[in-house]
Amino acid sequence: MPTTTAAQRREQERVKYDAFIRSCPTNQLLDRLSDKWVSLVVAALSNGPMRYSDLGRKLAGVSPKMLTQTLRSLERDGILTRTVTPSVPVRVDYELTELGASLAQLMTAVKAWAETHIEEVHEARDRYDAEAESQPQK
């Protein structure tokens, strides 16, 4: 086993969690967190626990398969907990963990920003598209 110098070990540690490196676990986590359904699930749960069916109604357009996949990935990452209550039918509730609650602050802020600034984005898109149409084709 080759010996490494202190400088080499420091460099290895520095690179270890660099989100700009594709293979870095933080890069992979950012990929998951940037998913539209993840941000909407986390934002929805920021107000408290919800049942699966309530989440499905709240998140317009999400398929049951996508909702299930999203919830499982968030549970695996420690962002939420899943509680099954035996009843007829079975009751399944989802709730943010402490880690998830800290993420919810960011996600709800991004959601609020999008809701506040969507008109400005539409205007910018319209300007861009108009300029692109007026430019000669290359």
Salt bridges, closest charged atoms under 4 A:
GLU11 OE2 - ARG14 NH2 2.79
GLU13 OE2 - LYS16 NZ 3.95
ASP54 OD1 - ARG57 NH2 2.45
ASP77 OD2 - ARG32 NH1 2.57
ASP93 OD2 - ARG91 NE 2.81
GLU115 OE2 - LYS111 NZ 2.91
GLU120 OE2 - HIS117 ND1 2.66
